[in-house]
């Protein structure tokens, strides 16, 4: 894959080290979308503000997220924050979409959520035991097992169970994308799968200049 030219046409927030979106600390970099304030960007910003103000669901979710952050900043773990968020949006029934490889963690999460007063239901990625050959996948993929992960089924089952908030625990890259796509309920992620790093994918980012420098070669 060719590398993009390092110019203002390709640079964006992910290339910024200032972290000063208000322009007060160190100023804006030359490619900052906040600083350039193009008509197109301003239109998008105004639309987003309007949605927070006029869309009841967006306003409610944003307010709940902000309250959880404000009240528990650096005090609560993510599983605790999910409980607080669920309470603030009035979620009663929680759905867990889990990888079969993290069923132990999913059971522990369910135990915590139930202890906090929620009704909890869940479905594992291999439920239904659909063969990879049934959906036309490359036979070589069966070396890791004959059955597909089925995030579409996971979403549809939780839709049928009328969950208020769905929680992803360790779905594979791409499978999580399909689950989010087909879920009727709002989603959040408790565990992000990384088989190599003990489900802590940020570790590769922390060590990209040393142990995981191969990622930049």
BALOGU-646887 format. One record per atom (N, C-alpha, C): residue number from 0; x, y negated, z. Coordinates in steps of 0.02 Angstrom, whole numbers. Example, Ala and Ser with C-alpha at 12.3 -4.5 7.8 and 13.67 -1.06 7.14 Angstrom:
2
  resi    east   north      up
     0     660     284     390
     0     615     225     390
     0     660     165     390
     1     642     112     354
     1     684      53     357
     1     645      -2     394
end
This chain:
217
  resi    east   north      up
     0      42      60       0
     0       0       0       0
     0      44     -62       0
     1      31    -107     -47
     1      72    -168     -51
     1      54    -215       6
     2     103    -254      27
     2      92    -301      81
     2      65    -367      52
     3      15    -398      86
     3     -12    -461      61
     3      40    -517      69
     4      35    -565      25
     4      79    -623      31
     4      65    -660      96
     5     118    -682     129
     5     110    -715     194
     5      98    -790     183
     6      39    -807     160
     6      22    -876     147
     6     -45    -892     179
     7     -66    -955     171
     7    -127    -976     205
     7    -189    -943     177
     8    -185    -913     118
     8    -243    -879      90
     8    -256    -813     124
     9    -204    -782     154
     9    -212    -717     185
     9    -205    -720     261
    10    -178    -774     288
    10    -168    -778     360
    10    -233    -799     394
    11    -242    -774     455
    11    -305    -786     491
    11    -292    -781     566
    12    -345    -773     605
    12    -339    -770     678
    12    -292    -714     701
    13    -289    -660     663
    13    -245    -605     684
    13    -171    -621     674
    14    -156    -676     641
    14     -86    -698     632
    14     -69    -755     679
    15    -114    -772     725
    15    -105    -831     768
    15     -75    -810     835
    16     -25    -847     857
    16       4    -835     923
    16     -13    -891     972
    17     -49    -941     948
    17     -64    -998     991
    17    -119    -982    1041
    18    -170    -948    1018
    18    -226    -932    1062
    18    -258    -994    1090
    19    -259   -1047    1050
    19    -285   -1112    1074
    19    -342   -1134    1029
    20    -397   -1097    1032
    20    -452   -1110     985
    20    -484   -1179     996
    21    -471   -1209    1054
    21    -498   -1276    1065
    21    -448   -1331    1045
    22    -389   -1310    1024
    22    -339   -1358    1001
    22    -304   -1396    1057
    23    -317   -1377    1120
    23    -290   -1415    1176
    23    -221   -1390    1198
    24    -206   -1327    1184
    24    -143   -1299    1208
    24     -99   -1280    1148
    25     -52   -1322    1132
    25      -7   -1308    1078
    25     -32   -1325    1010
    26     -94   -1348    1005
    26    -121   -1367     940
    26    -141   -1308     897
    27    -171   -1324     840
    27    -192   -1273     793
    27    -136   -1256     744
    28    -129   -1192     725
    28     -84   -1176     670
    28    -115   -1202     605
    29     -74   -1209     553
    29     -98   -1239     492
    29    -153   -1201     457
    30    -158   -1135     470
    30    -209   -1095     436
    30    -271   -1084     479
    31    -278   -1119     535
    31    -332   -1107     583
    31    -400   -1126     552
    32    -447   -1079     556
    32    -514   -1093     528
    32    -551   -1145     570
    33    -536   -1148     635
    33    -568   -1199     677
    33    -544   -1268     660
    34    -480   -1273     642
    34    -452   -1338     626
    34    -472   -1363     558
    35    -474   -1317     509
    35    -489   -1340     441
    35    -562   -1360     432
    36    -606   -1329     471
    36    -677   -1348     472
    36    -705   -1358     402
    37    -698   -1308     361
    37    -727   -1312     293
    37    -803   -1311     298
    38    -837   -1336     248
    38    -911   -1334     248
    38    -937   -1263     256
    39    -902   -1215     224
    39    -924   -1145     228
    39    -917   -1118     300
    40    -859   -1134     331
    40    -849   -1111     400
    40    -898   -1144     447
    41    -908   -1209     439
    41    -955   -1244     482
    41   -1026   -1217     476
    42   -1044   -1198     415
    42   -1111   -1169     404
    42   -1118   -1103     441
    43   -1065   -1062     439
    43   -1067    -998     475
    43   -1070   -1009     550
    44   -1031   -1058     574
    44   -1031   -1072     646
    44   -1099   -1096     669
    45   -1130   -1141     630
    45   -1196   -1166     648
    45   -1248   -1111     647
    46   -1241   -1065     600
    46   -1288   -1009     597
    46   -1282    -965     658
    47   -1219    -952     680
    47   -1209    -911     739
    47   -1238    -943     801
    48   -1228   -1008     808
    48   -1255   -1044     865
    48   -1332   -1042     864
    49   -1360   -1049     805
    49   -1433   -1046     799
    49   -1460    -978     820
    50   -1425    -924     801
    50   -1448    -858     819
    50   -1447    -848     895
    51   -1393    -873     928
    51   -1392    -868    1001
    51   -1450    -906    1032
    52   -1468    -961    1002
    52   -1520   -1003    1030
    52   -1591    -979    1014
    53   -1600    -952     953
    53   -1667    -938     930
    53   -1685    -863     930
    54   -1635    -819     925
    54   -1650    -748     925
    54   -1649    -723     997
    55   -1706    -702    1021
    55   -1713    -684    1092
    55   -1666    -627    1111
    56   -1659    -577    1069
    56   -1616    -520    1085
    56   -1543    -542    1087
    57   -1521    -581    1038
    57   -1452    -604    1037
    57   -1437    -648    1098
    58   -1484    -691    1115
    58   -1474    -735    1173
    58   -1470    -694    1237
    59   -1514    -645    1244
    59   -1515    -603    1304
    59   -1451    -562    1311
    60   -1428    -533    1257
    60   -1367    -492    1259
    60   -1306    -535    1273
    61   -1303    -592    1241
    61   -1246    -638    1251
    61   -1243    -662    1324
    62   -1302    -679    1351
    62   -1305    -702    1420
    62   -1284    -648    1469
    63   -1306    -586    1456
    63   -1289    -530    1500
    63   -1214    -516    1497
    64   -1186    -517    1437
    64   -1114    -505    1430
    64   -1073    -558    1465
    65   -1094    -621    1457
    65   -1058    -676    1489
    65   -1063    -671    1566
    66   -1121    -651    1590
    66   -1130    -645    1663
    66   -1087    -589    1691
    67   -1083    -533    1656
    67   -1042    -477    1679
    67    -969    -498    1683
    68    -946    -534    1632
    68    -877    -558    1632
    68    -865    -607    1689
    69    -910    -655    1697
    69    -902    -707    1748
    69    -902    -678    1818
    70    -948    -632    1831
    70    -957    -606    1899
    70    -905    -554    1918
    71    -875    -521    1869
    71    -833    -463    1885
    71    -764    -464    1853
    72    -742    -523    1832
    72    -679    -529    1795
    72    -621    -500    1834
    73    -588    -450    1806
    73    -531    -415    1837
    73    -550    -382    1904
    74    -614    -369    1913
    74    -636    -335    1974
    74    -664    -266    1959
    75    -698    -258    1903
    75    -732    -196    1886
    75    -698    -159    1829
    76    -700     -93    1832
    76    -679     -52    1776
    76    -732     -56    1721
    77    -715     -30    1662
    77    -763     -34    1607
    77    -827       5    1621
    78    -821      63    1653
    78    -881     102    1667
    78    -927      63    1715
    79    -898      27    1762
    79    -938     -14    1807
    79    -970     -73    1770
    80    -931    -103    1725
    80    -958    -158    1686
    80   -1016    -136    1641
    81   -1012     -75    1614
    81   -1067     -49    1574
    81   -1130     -43    1617
    82   -1122     -20    1678
    82   -1180     -15    1723
    82   -1210     -84    1735
    83   -1168    -133    1748
    83   -1193    -201    1761
    83   -1227    -230    1699
    84   -1196    -219    1641
    84   -1225    -244    1579
    84   -1293    -212    1566
    85   -1297    -147    1576
    85   -1360    -111    1565
    85   -1415    -139    1610
    86   -1398    -152    1672
    86   -1447    -180    1718
    86   -1471    -248    1695
    87   -1425    -289    1672
    87   -1442    -357    1654
    87   -1485    -361    1591
    88   -1479    -312    1546
    88   -1521    -313    1486
    88   -1584    -272    1496
    89   -1593    -244    1556
    89   -1653    -207    1571
    89   -1653    -136    1542
    90   -1595    -109    1527
    90   -1590     -41    1501
    90   -1603       9    1557
    91   -1648      55    1545
    91   -1663     106    1595
    91   -1636     174    1574
    92   -1643     189    1509
    92   -1622     254    1483
    92   -1559     246    1442
    93   -1505     278    1465
    93   -1440     274    1432
    93   -1428     338    1392
    94   -1401     329    1331
    94   -1383     386    1290
    94   -1307     390    1285
    95   -1280     451    1290
    95   -1209     461    1282
    95   -1197     503    1219
    96   -1158     476    1173
    96   -1135     512    1114
    96   -1063     531    1126
    97   -1049     595    1136
    97    -983     616    1157
    97    -951     665    1109
    98    -886     664    1106
    98    -847     717    1074
    98    -848     778    1119
    99    -850     838    1088
    99    -849     898    1130
    99    -784     903    1169
   100    -731     871    1144
   100    -668     872    1179
   100    -666     830    1242
   101    -717     788    1251
   101    -721     746    1310
   101    -785     758    1350
   102    -810     820    1347
   102    -871     836    1384
   102    -862     827    1459
   103    -802     842    1484
   103    -790     834    1555
   103    -796     761    1575
   104    -766     717    1534
   104    -771     645    1548
   104    -843     621    1541
   105    -878     648    1491
   105    -948     629    1480
   105    -992     649    1539
   106    -979     708    1567
   106   -1018     730    1625
   106   -1004     685    1685
   107    -942     665    1693
   107    -925     619    1748
   107    -959     552    1738
   108    -958     527    1676
   108    -992     463    1662
   108   -1066     468    1676
   109   -1097     523    1655
   109   -1168     533    1668
   109   -1183     534    1743
   110   -1139     567    1780
   110   -1147     570    1853
   110   -1145     500    1884
   111   -1099     458    1859
   111   -1094     390    1884
   111   -1156     350    1866
   112   -1177     354    1802
   112   -1235     316    1780
   112   -1298     337    1818
   113   -1306     403    1830
   113   -1364     426    1867
   113   -1362     403    1940
   114   -1301     403    1967
   114   -1294     378    2036
   114   -1314     305    2041
   115   -1305     268    1987
   115   -1323     197    1986
   115   -1398     187    1969
   116   -1435     241    1960
   116   -1507     236    1951
   116   -1532     240    1880
   117   -1488     256    1833
   117   -1509     261    1763
   117   -1532     331    1746
   118   -1577     335    1698
   118   -1593     399    1667
   118   -1544     409    1610
   119   -1513     467    1607
   119   -1459     479    1559
   119   -1472     541    1517
   120   -1462     534    1452
   120   -1465     591    1407
   120   -1404     587    1361
   121   -1386     643    1332
   121   -1327     642    1290
   121   -1328     696    1237
   122   -1284     690    1189
   122   -1277     740    1136
   122   -1205     741    1113
   123   -1179     802    1103
   123   -1110     812    1083
   123   -1104     812    1006
   124   -1044     799     983
   124   -1033     791     910
   124   -1044     854     870
   125   -1037     913     901
   125   -1045     975     864
   125   -1114    1005     871
   126   -1160     971     904
   126   -1228     997     912
   126   -1259    1013     844
   127   -1293    1071     841
   127   -1324    1090     778
   127   -1280    1134     735
   128   -1216    1137     749
   128   -1167    1179     715
   128   -1177    1181     639
   129   -1171    1123     609
   129   -1173    1118     535
   129   -1105    1134     507
   130   -1102    1177     458
   130   -1039    1196     427
   130   -1013    1140     382
   131    -948    1132     381
   131    -917    1082     337
   131    -933    1097     264
   132    -937    1161     247
   132    -953    1180     179
   132   -1024    1160     160
   133   -1069    1154     209
   133   -1138    1135     196
   133   -1145    1064     170
   134   -1095    1022     185
   134   -1099     952     163
   134   -1045     936     110
   135   -1015     989      83
   135    -969     981      28
   135    -900     955      45
   136    -879     965     107
   136    -812     942     126
   136    -758     990     100
   137    -698     965      93
   137    -642    1004      69
   137    -632    1066     114
   138    -629    1126      85
   138    -620    1186     126
   138    -558    1184     171
   139    -508    1144     150
   139    -447    1139     191
   139    -463    1112     261
   140    -515    1071     266
   140    -532    1041     330
   140    -554    1094     381
   141    -572    1153     357
   141    -596    1206     402
   141    -540    1236     444
   142    -477    1218     428
   142    -421    1241     469
   142    -428    1218     541
   143    -461    1161     551
   143    -471    1136     620
   143    -538    1159     649
   144    -572    1203     613
   144    -637    1227     635
   144    -688    1219     580
   145    -737    1265     576
   145    -784    1265     520
   145    -841    1215     526
   146    -852    1187     585
   146    -911    1146     596
   146    -894    1071     595
   147    -939    1032     564
   147    -927     960     561
   147    -946     927     626
   148    -914     870     639
   148    -942     824     688
   148   -1001     791     654
   149   -1055     781     691
   149   -1117     757     660
   149   -1143     695     696
   150   -1109     637     687
   150   -1130     576     721
   150   -1198     551     698
   151   -1216     566     636
   151   -1283     545     612
   151   -1336     581     652
   152   -1327     646     663
   152   -1374     684     705
   152   -1375     657     776
   153   -1315     642     803
   153   -1312     615     871
   153   -1355     552     877
   154   -1347     507     829
   154   -1386     445     831
   154   -1460     458     825
   155   -1479     502     780
   155   -1550     515     768
   155   -1583     549     828
   156   -1546     594     861
   156   -1573     626     921
   156   -1584     574     976
   157   -1535     531     986
   157   -1543     479    1038
   157   -1598     429    1019
   158   -1606     417     954
   158   -1662     375     932
   158   -1729     407     952
   159   -1734     473     941
   159   -1795     509     959
   159   -1808     506    1034
   160   -1754     503    1073
   160   -1761     503    1146
   160   -1771     431    1172
   161   -1775     383    1127
   161   -1792     314    1144
   161   -1744     284    1196
   162   -1680     293    1185
   162   -1631     264    1231
   162   -1629     188    1224
   163   -1612     155    1278
   163   -1608      82    1279
   163   -1537      57    1263
   164   -1488      97    1280
   164   -1418      79    1268
   164   -1379     143    1257
   165   -1341     146    1202
   165   -1301     206    1187
   165   -1228     193    1201
   166   -1195     243    1229
   166   -1125     237    1251
   166   -1084     290    1215
   167   -1033     268    1180
   167    -989     314    1143
   167    -931     336    1186
   168    -920     401    1188
   168    -864     429    1225
   168    -823     473    1178
   169    -770     444    1150
   169    -720     483    1114
   169    -740     508    1045
   170    -786     476    1010
   170    -799     498     942
   170    -740     482     898
   171    -729     524     846
   171    -673     514     801
   171    -679     449     762
   172    -623     425     737
   172    -623     367     693
   172    -668     382     633
   173    -713     338     618
   173    -759     348     563
   173    -823     381     585
   174    -818     432     627
   174    -879     461     655
   174    -913     410     700
   175    -873     372     738
   175    -902     320     779
   175    -937     268     734
   176    -908     254     676
   176    -937     205     630
   176   -1006     228     607
   177   -1012     292     590
   177   -1077     319     568
   177   -1127     318     626
   178   -1103     333     686
   178   -1150     331     743
   178   -1177     261     753
   179   -1134     210     751
   179   -1157     141     759
   179   -1207     123     704
   180   -1193     147     644
   180   -1236     131     586
   180   -1307     157     596
   181   -1314     217     623
   181   -1379     249     626
   181   -1414     242     693
   182   -1380     215     743
   182   -1412     207     809
   182   -1462     150     808
   183   -1522     164     832
   183   -1572     111     840
   183   -1557      66     900
   184   -1530      96     952
   184   -1516      59    1013
   184   -1449      23    1008
   185   -1442     -28    1048
   185   -1379     -63    1055
   185   -1326     -13    1078
   186   -1263     -23    1056
   186   -1209      24    1072
   186   -1151     -12    1106
   187   -1116      25    1148
   187   -1052       3    1175
   187   -1007      64    1180
   188    -943      53    1188
   188    -894     108    1191
   188    -862     112    1259
   189    -862     171    1288
   189    -828     182    1352
   189    -758     211    1341
   190    -751     259    1296
   190    -687     290    1283
   190    -674     291    1208
   191    -614     268    1187
   191    -594     270    1118
   191    -543     326    1109
   192    -557     372    1063
   192    -515     432    1056
   192    -446     415    1028
   193    -396     443    1060
   193    -328     445    1034
   193    -296     508    1062
   194    -295     561    1023
   194    -272     626    1048
   194    -199     624    1069
   195    -159     583    1035
   195     -87     581    1048
   195     -72     542    1112
   196    -109     489    1124
   196     -93     443    1180
   196    -142     449    1238
   197    -174     507    1246
   197    -218     516    1303
   197    -276     467    1303
   198    -301     453    1243
   198    -359     409    1233
   198    -345     337    1257
   199    -283     316    1247
   199    -263     247    1261
   199    -229     219    1199
   200    -268     204    1146
   200    -237     183    1083
   200    -197     119    1088
   201    -210      78    1138
   201    -172      15    1145
   201     -99      29    1160
   202     -82      88    1184
   202     -12     104    1200
   202      32      98    1138
   203       5     117    1080
   203      44     111    1018
   203      58      39    1001
   204      12      -6    1019
   204      22     -77    1007
   204      73    -106    1054
   205      72     -85    1117
   205     121    -109    1165
   205     192     -89    1146
   206     198     -31    1113
   206     264      -4    1098
   206     281      -6    1023
   207     247     -49     985
   207     258     -51     912
   207     327     -75     894
   208     361    -110     939
   208     428    -134     925
   208     482     -88     954
   209     460     -32     985
   209     511      13    1012
   209     493      86     995
   210     460     121    1041
   210     447     192    1030
   210     403     205     968
   211     358     160     953
   211     314     170     895
   211     332     123     838
   212     396     108     832
   212     418      63     777
   212     405      94     709
   213     395     159     706
   213     380     192     643
   213     316     164     611
   214     273     135     652
   214     211     107     626
   214     223      45     583
   215     281      16     590
   215     297     -45     552
   215     346     -32     496
   216     361      31     483
   216     409      48     430
   216     371      68     367
end
